[in-house]
Amino acid sequence: MRFLSLSTGLIVAAIAIPALLLLYFLKLRRRERVVSSTLLWKRAVQDLQVNAPFQKLRKNLLLFLQLLILAAAIFGLANPVANFIKKPQRNVVILIDRSGSMKTVEPDGRIRLEHAKDGAMDLADSLPNGSRAMVLSFADRAEVACSFTDDKRRIKRRIEEVEPTDGPSKLGEALQLAVAYSANFAAGAVDKAVRGSMDTAEIDLFSDGRIKDADDQFVTRGKMTFYRVGAASDNAGLVAFDVRRDIERPGEVSIFVQVANFGPEQITSDVSLSLDRKMVSVQSVTLGPAMGTTTRPADLSRPVDMTALPSSRNVIFKMAHTAGGIIRVKLHRPDAWPTDNVVTAPIDPPREIRVLVVSSRSAIRYFLNRAFKVAFQIEDFTMMTPAEYEEAGDSALSIEGRSAFDLVILDKHDTKRLWPGNYVFFGGIPVIDGVARSDDVDDQVFVSWRESHPLLRHVTLDNIFAIKWSRLTLPKHALKLIEGESSAVMALITDPGHRYVISAFDLMESNFIKNPASLIFLQNAMMYLAGGDLTHADRLITPGDTLAIPVPPGAESVRITRPDDSVEDIDVADRTTATFARTGDCGIYKAVFNDADKTTETYAANVLDPTESLIAPNERFTVGAEDVQTVSGEIKTNEPLWPYAVAAAMFVLLLEWWIYNKRVMV
């Protein structure tokens, strides 16, 4: 503790304290009177007359209280400050994580984001005068809550307004914004000192450290400090989910979920399946503690280091259902983060899958005909030549603005006639922005492929080769499924309303169709793309994703109902696709168009993210390959103490007044 105005306090003390003591040295000057008795005067005589020097200083409670009042007042005048350290001006970018895991309920009953906001506001309070700060909040996307300002009240108000979401935590966009705003602010600064300080921008991150893309980022400007927030670690949740209809028995629905325990103790809980809010089935699961954590720490204020894998188990439900509806799987166990305990999904009535093959080569037509009609028993199967496809009327290829077929396979044909739907290209490409092909790649082999992706599940490519394939130019968001030594061989592109699987090799210049792996791949494509088993694959989204909703003919507006029952109307006149981005909360989103049929589209947002479900705060946070300085999320500020001194003086003054009046009244 230091005194900012110690000299002032000493001067006042040197004057006030002797003056008070002098008053108590004065004795009463009494006038002599003859009275018959002093018996009734002993308690009534008070020091109300003019004093005259001098008398012996006696014990007096009022004197002691008055000295305390003076001491408290002088203490306040000296302007004491606890732990005061004068710091230079700072320019800070405050990053606040508002992702799903920041909804974790801590032992004090408050969610983790509230603790993060408290720490951020304490940091703003502790900034030296003249410092500037901006506030960025982020989950799957970053938002500017407050641009650079030296107004601490505005900074704190914007911090308080940050709201949590259920979306995943991604740092990349927030870092880019922080660096960009820092550079722009420094460039526009008139003060050279300010400009120089902004060249080394400080980034203060308030988070639990469970950030999915942290290893892929790096700090290009200045220094980052990580303020670790949270202590809770007890959580179990649903981390994987799938809904399938059996092609041979379309009335049978299979629901798969994976339950994982991220906490330090063994758990037993029920997992239930509901259809349209009616209970269908219940199973019990027992999961051991997360690997490497066997006991709960005695001190809950210290985070648990949980870097090992969680304990998990798969649960499968089966039910007979020939209609549509909303299914809901729930883990019946209260824990620190209940968001990942529920998964919802819409399902449609079973229907026949429609497949179109576009090819002019008899060998390819024969192979695909045998595959779909004989092996997969697809009844609604159509074949066209490339010329027939290009000349066909829109009504033959589309229905209500969407592809009339669940799956379209194009053999060595480029086209731009691509209604919203699912397309597989062999030796051809879709004519869309960002996709092109150049020279051929010769004498190379398949180096790697994504075995875990649904399109390549159980597809063995060890014995598959191609004489050559085209070198592809792909957009950044393309997912490379198979890669050669120098280029992609197969890729998946997902755009609003469209999914394209592009194979760079010609089927006739490889042994693909002669290998059983080709049938498995086609079946996977039919299941994954056409929705033969994964019901509404394009309607199961992650919180924060943008909905791309096909607009039926005649519709001019659509009403979106969010999980919290709030409603938003969107104008869709003259549009083929409506977009909606306010999907930060888990649950069901329902879109109802005002067309003649009142077309309804249903989407479900679910977490299903082990990174978010691992709620134990990260003890060691790294960005890229660099460790970030980690400190507690609680900020110690330099508190001025004079208000407490004034309050103490007022209290003692009231006490002295009460004692004095009590004596007078006796």
C-alpha positions as CSV (number, residue, x, y, z in Angstrom):
1,M,0.0,0.0,0.0
2,R,1.2,3.5,-0.9
3,F,-0.1,7.0,-0.1
4,L,-0.5,9.3,-3.1
5,S,-1.0,12.5,-0.9
6,L,1.0,11.6,2.2
7,S,2.3,15.2,2.7
8,T,-1.2,16.6,2.7
9,G,-2.3,14.1,5.3
10,L,0.7,14.9,7.6
11,I,0.0,18.7,7.4
12,V,-3.6,18.2,8.3
13,A,-2.7,15.9,11.1
14,A,-0.2,18.4,12.5
15,I,-2.9,21.0,12.7
16,A,-6.1,19.1,13.7
17,I,-4.9,16.6,16.3
18,P,-3.1,19.3,18.6
19,A,-6.2,21.5,18.3
20,L,-8.5,18.7,19.4
21,L,-6.2,17.9,22.4
22,L,-6.0,21.5,23.3
23,L,-9.8,21.7,23.7
24,Y,-9.7,18.8,26.2
25,F,-6.9,20.5,28.2
26,L,-9.2,23.5,28.8
27,K,-11.0,23.6,32.2
28,L,-14.4,25.1,33.0
29,R,-14.7,28.7,34.1
30,R,-17.5,28.7,36.7
31,R,-19.3,31.6,38.4
32,E,-19.7,31.2,42.2
33,R,-23.3,30.8,43.5
34,V,-24.7,30.0,46.9
35,V,-27.1,27.0,46.7
36,S,-28.8,24.9,49.4
37,S,-27.6,21.6,47.9
38,T,-25.7,20.1,44.9
39,L,-27.3,16.6,45.2
40,L,-29.4,17.1,42.0
41,W,-26.7,18.7,40.0
42,K,-24.1,15.9,39.9
43,R,-25.3,14.4,36.7
44,A,-26.8,17.5,35.1
45,V,-23.6,19.6,35.0
46,Q,-22.1,19.3,31.5
47,D,-19.2,21.0,29.7
48,L,-21.3,23.5,27.9
49,Q,-19.6,26.7,29.1
50,V,-16.5,28.5,27.7
51,N,-13.3,26.6,28.6
52,A,-10.2,28.2,30.1
53,P,-6.7,26.7,30.5
54,F,-5.7,24.4,31.9
55,Q,-6.8,21.1,33.5
56,K,-5.3,17.6,33.7
57,L,-6.1,15.4,30.6
58,R,-8.4,12.6,31.8
59,K,-9.7,9.4,30.2
60,N,-12.6,10.3,27.9
61,L,-14.4,8.1,25.4
62,L,-15.5,11.0,23.4
63,L,-11.9,12.2,22.9
64,F,-10.9,8.7,21.7
65,L,-13.7,8.6,19.2
66,Q,-13.0,12.1,17.9
67,L,-9.3,11.1,17.5
68,L,-10.5,8.1,15.4
69,I,-12.6,10.3,13.3
70,L,-9.7,12.6,12.6
71,A,-7.4,9.7,11.9
72,A,-9.8,8.2,9.4
73,A,-10.3,11.6,7.7
74,I,-6.5,12.2,7.5
75,F,-6.0,8.6,6.2
76,G,-8.5,9.4,3.4
77,L,-6.8,12.7,2.6
78,A,-3.5,10.9,2.1
79,N,-5.1,9.0,-0.8
80,P,-3.9,5.5,0.0
81,V,-3.9,3.0,-2.8
82,A,-3.4,-0.8,-2.4
83,N,-0.6,-2.4,-4.4
84,F,-0.2,0.7,-6.5
85,I,2.3,0.3,-9.3
86,K,2.5,3.1,-11.9
87,K,2.3,1.5,-15.3
88,P,2.8,3.0,-18.8
89,Q,-0.2,3.4,-21.1
90,R,-1.3,0.2,-22.7
91,N,-3.2,-0.6,-25.9
92,V,-5.0,-3.9,-25.6
93,V,-7.2,-6.2,-27.6
94,I,-9.5,-8.1,-25.2
95,L,-10.6,-11.5,-26.7
96,I,-13.6,-13.1,-24.9
97,D,-14.4,-16.7,-25.7
98,R,-18.2,-17.2,-25.8
99,S,-18.3,-20.7,-27.3
100,G,-20.4,-23.6,-26.0
101,S,-18.0,-24.7,-23.2
102,M,-18.2,-21.2,-21.7
103,K,-21.8,-22.1,-20.6
104,T,-20.3,-24.5,-18.1
105,V,-21.7,-24.0,-14.7
106,E,-19.0,-23.4,-12.1
107,P,-19.1,-24.5,-8.4
108,D,-20.5,-21.0,-7.4
109,G,-23.5,-21.5,-9.7
110,R,-22.4,-19.0,-12.4
111,I,-21.5,-19.9,-15.9
112,R,-17.9,-19.7,-17.1
113,L,-18.6,-16.7,-19.4
114,E,-19.7,-14.6,-16.5
115,H,-16.3,-15.2,-14.8
116,A,-14.5,-14.3,-18.0
117,K,-16.5,-11.1,-18.3
118,D,-15.6,-10.2,-14.7
119,G,-12.0,-10.8,-15.4
120,A,-12.1,-8.7,-18.6
121,M,-13.9,-5.8,-16.7
122,D,-11.3,-6.0,-14.0
123,L,-8.6,-5.8,-16.6
124,A,-10.3,-2.7,-18.1
125,D,-10.4,-1.1,-14.7
126,S,-6.7,-1.8,-14.1
127,L,-5.6,-0.1,-17.3
128,P,-3.6,3.1,-16.6
129,N,-5.2,6.3,-17.6
130,G,-4.9,7.0,-21.3
131,S,-4.8,3.4,-22.3
132,R,-6.9,2.2,-25.2
133,A,-8.7,-1.2,-25.6
134,M,-11.0,-2.9,-28.0
135,V,-13.2,-6.0,-27.3
136,L,-13.7,-9.0,-29.6
137,S,-16.0,-11.9,-28.7
138,F,-15.7,-15.2,-30.6
139,A,-17.1,-18.7,-31.0
140,D,-17.2,-20.2,-34.5
141,R,-17.1,-16.5,-35.7
142,A,-15.6,-13.4,-34.3
143,E,-17.5,-10.2,-33.6
144,V,-16.3,-6.7,-32.7
145,A,-18.0,-5.8,-29.4
146,C,-16.1,-2.5,-29.0
147,S,-13.6,-0.7,-31.2
148,F,-10.5,1.0,-29.7
149,T,-11.4,3.6,-27.1
150,D,-10.1,5.0,-23.8
151,D,-13.6,5.2,-22.3
152,K,-13.5,2.5,-19.6
153,R,-17.2,2.7,-18.9
154,R,-18.0,2.0,-22.6
155,I,-15.5,-0.9,-22.6
156,K,-17.1,-2.5,-19.5
157,R,-20.6,-1.9,-20.9
158,R,-19.7,-3.7,-24.1
159,I,-18.1,-6.6,-22.2
160,E,-21.2,-7.0,-20.1
161,E,-23.3,-7.3,-23.3
162,V,-21.4,-10.3,-24.6
163,E,-23.8,-13.3,-24.8
164,P,-22.9,-17.0,-24.9
165,T,-23.6,-19.4,-27.8
166,D,-23.5,-23.1,-28.3
167,G,-21.1,-22.8,-31.2
168,P,-17.6,-24.3,-31.3
169,S,-14.6,-22.2,-30.3
170,K,-12.3,-21.1,-33.2
171,L,-9.6,-18.5,-32.7
172,G,-8.4,-17.8,-36.3
173,E,-10.9,-15.1,-37.3
174,A,-10.6,-13.4,-34.0
175,L,-6.8,-13.2,-34.2
176,Q,-7.0,-11.8,-37.8
177,L,-9.4,-9.1,-36.6
178,A,-7.2,-8.3,-33.6
179,V,-4.1,-7.8,-35.8
180,A,-6.0,-5.9,-38.5
181,Y,-7.6,-3.4,-36.1
182,S,-4.3,-3.0,-34.2
183,A,-2.5,-2.1,-37.5
184,N,-5.2,0.3,-38.6
185,F,-5.3,2.0,-35.3
186,A,-1.6,2.4,-35.2
187,A,-1.5,3.8,-38.7
188,G,-4.1,6.4,-37.8
189,A,-2.6,7.4,-34.5
190,V,-1.4,11.0,-34.3
191,D,0.6,10.5,-31.1
192,K,4.0,8.8,-31.9
193,A,4.1,7.1,-28.6
194,V,0.7,5.6,-29.2
195,R,1.7,4.5,-32.7
196,G,4.9,2.9,-31.3
197,S,3.0,1.0,-28.6
198,M,0.5,-0.3,-31.1
199,D,3.3,-1.8,-33.1
200,T,3.6,-4.4,-30.3
201,A,-0.1,-4.9,-29.7
202,E,-1.1,-6.8,-26.6
203,I,-3.8,-9.5,-26.9
204,D,-5.5,-10.7,-23.7
205,L,-7.5,-13.9,-24.2
206,F,-10.2,-14.8,-21.6
207,S,-11.1,-18.5,-22.2
208,D,-11.0,-22.0,-20.8
209,G,-8.4,-22.8,-23.5
210,R,-10.5,-25.5,-25.2
211,I,-10.1,-24.0,-28.7
212,K,-10.3,-26.3,-31.7
213,D,-8.0,-24.5,-34.1
214,A,-5.4,-23.1,-31.7
215,D,-2.7,-25.3,-33.1
216,D,-3.3,-24.0,-36.6
217,Q,-2.8,-20.3,-35.6
218,F,0.1,-18.1,-34.8
219,V,0.4,-14.6,-33.4
220,T,1.9,-12.3,-36.0
221,R,1.9,-9.1,-34.0
222,G,2.7,-8.4,-30.4
223,K,2.2,-10.6,-27.3
224,M,-0.7,-12.8,-26.2
225,T,-1.6,-13.5,-22.6
226,F,-4.1,-16.3,-21.8
227,Y,-6.3,-15.7,-18.8
228,R,-7.5,-19.2,-17.8
229,V,-11.2,-19.2,-16.7
230,G,-13.1,-21.9,-14.9
231,A,-12.5,-24.9,-12.6
232,A,-15.3,-27.4,-13.3
233,S,-14.3,-30.7,-15.0
234,D,-17.3,-33.1,-14.4
235,N,-19.0,-33.6,-17.8
236,A,-20.4,-36.4,-19.9
237,G,-22.1,-35.9,-23.3
238,L,-23.1,-37.2,-26.7
239,V,-20.2,-36.7,-29.1
240,A,-21.4,-38.6,-32.2
241,F,-24.7,-39.2,-33.8
242,D,-26.2,-40.9,-36.9
243,V,-29.7,-41.8,-38.2
244,R,-30.1,-44.5,-40.9
245,R,-32.9,-46.1,-42.7
246,D,-32.4,-49.6,-44.0
247,I,-32.7,-49.7,-47.8
248,E,-34.2,-53.2,-47.8
249,R,-36.5,-52.4,-44.8
250,P,-37.2,-48.7,-45.2
251,G,-39.7,-48.8,-42.3
252,E,-36.9,-49.6,-39.8
253,V,-34.8,-46.7,-38.4
254,S,-31.5,-47.1,-36.6
255,I,-30.2,-44.4,-34.3
256,F,-26.5,-44.4,-33.3
257,V,-25.0,-42.3,-30.5
258,Q,-21.6,-42.2,-28.8
259,V,-21.6,-41.3,-25.1
260,A,-18.3,-40.1,-23.6
261,N,-17.3,-39.3,-20.1
262,F,-14.8,-36.5,-19.7
263,G,-14.9,-36.3,-15.9
264,P,-12.6,-37.8,-13.3
265,E,-15.2,-40.3,-11.9
266,Q,-17.0,-43.3,-13.1
267,I,-20.7,-42.6,-14.1
268,T,-23.8,-44.6,-14.7
269,S,-26.7,-42.9,-16.5
270,D,-29.8,-43.6,-18.7
271,V,-29.8,-42.7,-22.4
272,S,-33.3,-42.3,-23.8
273,L,-34.8,-42.1,-27.3
274,S,-37.9,-40.0,-27.9
275,L,-40.0,-39.5,-31.1
276,D,-42.2,-36.4,-31.2
277,R,-41.8,-36.0,-27.4
278,K,-42.9,-39.5,-26.7
279,M,-40.5,-41.9,-25.0
280,V,-39.6,-44.9,-27.2
281,S,-36.7,-46.6,-25.5
282,V,-34.2,-46.3,-22.6
283,Q,-30.8,-47.8,-22.2
284,S,-28.4,-47.6,-19.3
285,V,-24.6,-47.0,-19.8
286,T,-21.7,-47.1,-17.4
287,L,-18.5,-45.3,-18.2
288,G,-15.2,-45.2,-16.4
289,P,-13.3,-42.0,-15.7
290,A,-11.4,-40.2,-18.5
291,M,-8.1,-41.9,-19.0
292,G,-5.5,-40.5,-16.7
293,T,-8.0,-39.0,-14.2
294,T,-9.2,-41.3,-11.5
295,T,-10.2,-39.0,-8.6
296,R,-11.7,-35.6,-8.2
297,P,-9.2,-33.0,-6.8
298,A,-9.9,-31.8,-3.3
299,D,-9.4,-28.2,-4.3
300,L,-12.1,-27.4,-6.9
301,S,-10.5,-24.0,-7.5
302,R,-7.6,-25.7,-9.3
303,P,-8.3,-26.9,-12.8
304,V,-7.8,-30.5,-13.7
305,D,-5.2,-31.3,-16.4
306,M,-7.1,-33.6,-18.7
307,T,-5.2,-34.2,-21.9
308,A,-6.0,-37.9,-22.2
309,L,-8.9,-39.6,-24.1
310,P,-12.4,-39.8,-22.5
311,S,-14.1,-43.0,-21.7
312,S,-16.8,-43.7,-24.4
313,R,-19.4,-46.2,-25.4
314,N,-21.6,-46.6,-28.5
315,V,-25.4,-46.9,-28.0
316,I,-27.7,-48.1,-30.8
317,F,-31.5,-47.8,-30.9
318,K,-33.8,-49.4,-33.4
319,M,-37.5,-48.6,-34.0
320,A,-40.2,-49.2,-36.6
321,H,-41.4,-45.9,-38.0
322,T,-42.9,-45.3,-41.4
323,A,-43.7,-41.6,-41.0
324,G,-41.7,-38.4,-40.3
325,G,-41.1,-36.6,-37.1
326,I,-38.5,-35.3,-34.6
327,I,-36.3,-37.7,-32.7
328,R,-34.5,-36.8,-29.6
329,V,-31.7,-38.6,-27.7
330,K,-31.0,-37.5,-24.2
331,L,-28.3,-38.4,-21.6
332,H,-30.1,-38.2,-18.2
333,R,-27.3,-37.0,-16.0
334,P,-26.9,-33.6,-14.5
335,D,-23.4,-32.2,-15.0
336,A,-21.5,-28.9,-15.4
337,W,-22.4,-28.5,-19.1
338,P,-25.9,-29.9,-20.0
339,T,-25.8,-28.6,-23.6
340,D,-24.1,-31.7,-25.0
341,N,-26.6,-34.1,-23.2
342,V,-29.2,-33.7,-25.9
343,V,-29.2,-34.4,-29.7
344,T,-32.2,-33.8,-32.0
345,A,-32.9,-34.6,-35.6
346,P,-35.7,-34.5,-38.1
347,I,-36.6,-37.6,-40.1
348,D,-38.8,-38.0,-43.2
349,P,-41.0,-40.8,-44.3
350,P,-39.2,-43.5,-46.3
351,R,-39.1,-42.9,-50.0
352,E,-37.6,-44.4,-53.2
353,I,-34.2,-43.1,-54.1
354,R,-33.9,-41.6,-57.6
355,V,-30.6,-42.0,-59.4
356,L,-29.5,-40.4,-62.7
357,V,-26.4,-41.6,-64.7
358,V,-25.0,-39.4,-67.4
359,S,-22.7,-41.3,-69.7
360,S,-22.2,-42.1,-73.4
361,R,-19.8,-45.1,-72.9
362,S,-21.4,-48.5,-73.0
363,A,-18.9,-50.1,-70.5
364,I,-19.6,-47.5,-67.9
365,R,-23.4,-47.6,-68.5
366,Y,-23.4,-51.4,-68.2
367,F,-21.3,-51.3,-64.9
368,L,-23.5,-48.6,-63.3
369,N,-26.7,-50.2,-64.4
370,R,-25.7,-53.5,-62.8
371,A,-24.5,-51.7,-59.6
372,F,-27.7,-49.7,-59.0
373,K,-30.4,-51.9,-60.4
374,V,-29.1,-55.3,-59.5
375,A,-26.8,-54.9,-56.5
376,F,-28.6,-52.0,-54.8
377,Q,-32.1,-52.7,-56.3
378,I,-32.8,-49.1,-57.1
379,E,-36.1,-49.1,-59.1
380,D,-36.1,-45.4,-60.0
381,F,-33.0,-45.4,-62.1
382,T,-32.5,-43.2,-65.2
383,M,-29.7,-43.1,-67.9
384,M,-28.9,-40.2,-70.2
385,T,-26.1,-39.4,-72.6
386,P,-24.4,-36.0,-72.1
387,A,-26.2,-34.6,-75.1
388,E,-29.6,-35.7,-73.8
389,Y,-28.8,-34.2,-70.4
390,E,-27.9,-30.8,-71.9
391,E,-31.0,-30.8,-74.2
392,A,-33.5,-32.0,-71.5
393,G,-36.0,-29.5,-70.3
394,D,-35.8,-28.1,-66.9
395,S,-38.9,-30.0,-65.8
396,A,-37.2,-33.3,-66.6
397,L,-34.2,-32.5,-64.4
398,S,-35.7,-30.4,-61.6
399,I,-38.7,-30.2,-59.3
400,E,-39.5,-27.0,-57.4
401,G,-36.1,-25.5,-58.0
402,R,-34.2,-28.6,-56.8
403,S,-32.7,-31.6,-58.7
404,A,-35.3,-34.1,-59.5
405,F,-32.8,-36.9,-58.6
406,D,-31.3,-37.7,-55.2
407,L,-28.0,-38.6,-56.8
408,V,-26.5,-37.7,-60.3
409,I,-23.4,-39.4,-61.6
410,L,-21.7,-37.8,-64.5
411,D,-19.1,-39.7,-66.5
412,K,-16.5,-37.6,-68.3
413,H,-18.8,-34.6,-68.7
414,D,-18.5,-31.0,-67.6
415,T,-21.7,-29.1,-67.1
416,K,-23.2,-26.0,-65.5
417,R,-26.7,-27.4,-65.3
418,L,-26.5,-28.0,-61.6
419,W,-29.7,-27.6,-59.6
420,P,-29.4,-27.9,-55.8
421,G,-28.6,-31.6,-55.2
422,N,-25.9,-34.2,-55.1
423,Y,-23.4,-34.9,-57.9
424,V,-20.5,-37.3,-58.5
425,F,-18.1,-36.5,-61.3
426,F,-15.7,-39.1,-62.8
427,G,-13.3,-37.5,-65.2
428,G,-15.3,-34.3,-65.4
429,I,-15.9,-31.2,-63.3
430,P,-18.8,-28.9,-62.4
431,V,-18.7,-25.6,-64.1
432,I,-18.7,-23.4,-60.9
433,D,-16.4,-20.7,-59.5
434,G,-13.1,-22.0,-58.1
435,V,-13.0,-25.3,-59.9
436,A,-10.8,-26.0,-62.9
437,R,-8.4,-28.6,-64.3
438,S,-5.1,-28.2,-66.1
439,D,-2.4,-30.7,-67.2
440,D,-2.4,-34.4,-66.6
441,V,-0.5,-36.1,-63.8
442,D,1.3,-39.3,-64.9
443,D,3.0,-42.2,-63.2
444,Q,1.9,-41.4,-59.7
445,V,0.1,-43.4,-57.0
446,F,-2.5,-42.7,-54.4
447,V,-0.6,-41.5,-51.4
448,S,-3.3,-41.0,-48.7
449,W,-7.0,-41.0,-48.3
450,R,-9.6,-40.3,-45.6
451,E,-10.6,-43.7,-44.4
452,S,-12.9,-42.3,-41.7
453,H,-15.0,-40.2,-44.1
454,P,-18.4,-41.7,-44.9
455,L,-17.6,-41.7,-48.6
456,L,-14.5,-43.9,-48.1
457,R,-15.7,-46.0,-45.2
458,H,-14.5,-49.6,-45.9
459,V,-13.1,-48.6,-49.3
460,T,-9.7,-50.3,-49.7
461,L,-7.6,-48.3,-52.2
462,D,-4.3,-50.2,-51.7
463,N,-4.8,-52.1,-55.0
464,I,-6.4,-49.2,-57.0
465,F,-4.3,-47.3,-59.5
466,A,-5.0,-44.9,-62.4
467,I,-2.8,-44.3,-65.5
468,K,-3.2,-40.6,-65.1
469,W,-5.6,-37.9,-63.7
470,S,-6.1,-34.2,-64.2
471,R,-4.6,-31.7,-61.9
472,L,-7.4,-29.9,-60.1
473,T,-7.8,-26.3,-59.0
474,L,-10.2,-26.4,-56.0
475,P,-11.7,-23.7,-53.7
476,K,-10.2,-23.4,-50.2
477,H,-13.2,-25.1,-48.5
478,A,-12.9,-28.2,-50.6
479,L,-12.2,-31.4,-48.6
480,K,-9.5,-33.6,-50.3
481,L,-10.6,-37.2,-50.0
482,I,-7.8,-38.9,-52.0
483,E,-4.4,-37.3,-52.6
484,G,-1.6,-38.2,-54.9
485,E,2.0,-37.2,-54.7
486,S,1.5,-33.7,-56.0
487,S,-2.3,-33.1,-56.4
488,A,-5.7,-34.1,-55.2
489,V,-7.3,-37.2,-56.8
490,M,-10.8,-36.9,-55.3
491,A,-12.4,-34.0,-53.4
492,L,-15.7,-33.1,-51.9
493,I,-17.1,-29.5,-52.3
494,T,-20.1,-28.4,-50.2
495,D,-21.8,-25.2,-51.3
496,P,-25.3,-23.9,-50.3
497,G,-27.7,-26.5,-51.6
498,H,-25.0,-28.5,-53.5
499,R,-22.6,-31.3,-52.8
500,Y,-20.0,-32.2,-55.5
501,V,-17.7,-35.2,-55.4
502,I,-15.1,-34.7,-58.1
503,S,-12.8,-37.6,-59.2
504,A,-9.9,-36.4,-61.3
505,F,-9.3,-39.8,-63.0
506,D,-11.3,-41.4,-65.9
507,L,-13.0,-44.7,-64.9
508,M,-11.8,-46.2,-68.2
509,E,-8.1,-45.3,-67.3
510,S,-8.1,-47.1,-64.0
511,N,-8.9,-50.4,-62.5
512,F,-11.5,-48.9,-60.2
513,I,-14.6,-50.5,-61.7
514,K,-13.0,-53.9,-61.7
515,N,-12.4,-53.8,-58.0
516,P,-15.0,-54.5,-55.3
517,A,-14.1,-51.2,-53.7
518,S,-16.0,-49.4,-56.5
519,L,-19.3,-51.0,-55.3
520,I,-18.6,-50.0,-51.7
521,F,-17.8,-46.4,-52.8
522,L,-21.1,-46.2,-54.8
523,Q,-23.1,-47.5,-52.0
524,N,-21.4,-45.0,-49.6
525,A,-22.2,-42.2,-52.1
526,M,-25.8,-43.2,-52.3
527,M,-26.1,-43.4,-48.5
528,Y,-24.1,-40.2,-47.7
529,L,-25.3,-38.0,-50.5
530,A,-28.7,-39.3,-51.5
531,G,-29.8,-39.8,-47.9
532,G,-30.5,-43.5,-48.2
533,D,-29.5,-44.1,-44.7
534,L,-28.3,-40.9,-43.1
535,T,-31.6,-39.1,-42.8
536,H,-31.4,-35.3,-43.5
537,A,-27.6,-35.2,-43.6
538,D,-27.8,-31.6,-44.8
539,R,-30.2,-30.6,-42.1
540,L,-28.0,-31.7,-39.2
541,I,-25.8,-28.6,-38.6
542,T,-23.3,-27.3,-36.1
543,P,-24.4,-24.3,-34.0
544,G,-23.3,-21.2,-35.9
545,D,-23.6,-22.7,-39.4
546,T,-25.6,-20.7,-42.0
547,L,-28.8,-22.4,-43.2
548,A,-29.2,-22.6,-47.0
549,I,-33.0,-23.3,-47.4
550,P,-34.3,-24.0,-50.9
551,V,-37.2,-21.6,-51.8
552,P,-40.2,-23.2,-53.4
553,P,-41.9,-21.5,-56.4
554,G,-44.3,-18.8,-55.5
555,A,-42.9,-18.2,-52.0
556,E,-42.3,-14.5,-51.1
557,S,-41.3,-14.9,-47.5
558,V,-40.3,-17.5,-44.9
559,R,-40.8,-17.5,-41.2
560,I,-38.0,-19.0,-39.1
561,T,-38.8,-20.4,-35.7
562,R,-35.7,-20.7,-33.4
563,P,-35.3,-23.2,-30.5
564,D,-36.3,-20.5,-28.0
565,D,-39.6,-20.0,-30.0
566,S,-38.5,-16.6,-31.2
567,V,-39.7,-15.9,-34.8
568,E,-38.0,-14.1,-37.7
569,D,-39.5,-13.3,-41.1
570,I,-37.2,-13.2,-44.2
571,D,-38.1,-11.8,-47.6
572,V,-37.3,-14.5,-50.3
573,A,-39.0,-13.0,-53.4
574,D,-37.2,-13.9,-56.6
575,R,-34.7,-16.0,-54.8
576,T,-33.9,-19.8,-55.1
577,T,-32.2,-20.1,-51.7
578,A,-32.8,-18.4,-48.4
579,T,-30.0,-18.1,-45.9
580,F,-30.3,-17.8,-42.2
581,A,-27.2,-17.3,-39.9
582,R,-28.7,-16.9,-36.4
583,T,-28.2,-20.5,-35.5
584,G,-26.0,-20.1,-32.4
585,D,-28.3,-22.2,-30.1
586,C,-28.8,-25.9,-30.1
587,G,-32.2,-27.3,-31.1
588,I,-34.8,-27.3,-33.8
589,Y,-35.1,-24.6,-36.5
590,K,-38.3,-24.6,-38.5
591,A,-38.7,-22.7,-41.8
592,V,-42.3,-22.2,-43.0
593,F,-42.8,-20.6,-46.5
594,N,-45.9,-18.6,-47.4
595,D,-46.4,-20.6,-50.7
596,A,-49.6,-22.3,-51.6
597,D,-48.5,-25.6,-49.9
598,K,-47.0,-23.9,-46.8
599,T,-43.7,-25.7,-47.4
600,T,-41.9,-26.6,-44.2
601,E,-38.2,-27.3,-43.8
602,T,-36.8,-28.5,-40.5
603,Y,-33.1,-28.3,-39.3
604,A,-31.4,-29.4,-36.1
605,A,-28.3,-27.8,-34.5
606,N,-26.2,-30.1,-32.2
607,V,-22.8,-29.7,-30.6
608,L,-21.3,-33.2,-31.1
609,D,-17.8,-31.8,-30.5
610,P,-15.4,-33.6,-28.1
611,T,-13.3,-30.4,-27.9
612,E,-16.2,-28.5,-26.4
613,S,-17.3,-31.4,-24.2
614,L,-13.9,-31.5,-22.6
615,I,-14.7,-28.7,-20.3
616,A,-11.7,-28.9,-17.9
617,P,-9.8,-25.7,-18.4
618,N,-6.5,-26.0,-20.3
619,E,-3.5,-25.8,-18.0
620,R,-1.1,-25.2,-20.9
621,F,-2.3,-23.2,-23.8
622,T,-0.4,-23.0,-27.1
623,V,-1.0,-21.1,-30.3
624,G,0.7,-23.0,-33.1
625,A,3.9,-24.3,-31.6
626,E,4.4,-21.5,-29.1
627,D,3.4,-21.5,-25.5
628,V,1.2,-18.6,-24.4
629,Q,1.7,-17.0,-21.0
630,T,-1.0,-18.4,-18.8
631,V,-2.4,-16.5,-15.7
632,S,-5.5,-16.8,-13.6
633,G,-8.6,-15.3,-15.0
634,E,-9.0,-13.1,-11.8
635,I,-7.4,-9.7,-12.2
636,K,-6.0,-7.9,-9.1
637,T,-6.7,-4.2,-9.5
638,N,-5.1,-1.2,-7.6
639,E,-8.0,-0.3,-5.4
640,P,-8.1,3.2,-3.9
641,L,-8.8,3.0,-0.1
642,W,-9.9,6.5,0.7
643,P,-13.7,5.7,0.3
644,Y,-13.3,3.0,3.1
645,A,-11.6,5.6,5.3
646,V,-14.4,8.1,4.8
647,A,-17.0,5.4,5.6
648,A,-15.1,4.5,8.8
649,A,-15.0,8.2,9.8
650,M,-18.7,8.6,9.2
651,F,-19.5,5.5,11.3
652,V,-17.3,6.7,14.3
653,L,-18.9,10.2,14.0
654,L,-22.4,8.7,14.4
655,L,-21.2,6.6,17.3
656,E,-19.7,9.6,19.0
657,W,-22.9,11.6,18.5
658,W,-25.0,8.8,20.0
659,I,-22.8,8.5,23.1
660,Y,-22.8,12.2,23.6
661,N,-26.5,12.5,23.4
662,K,-27.0,9.5,25.7
663,R,-24.9,11.3,28.3
664,V,-26.8,14.5,28.0
665,M,-30.2,12.7,28.3
666,V,-29.2,10.8,31.5
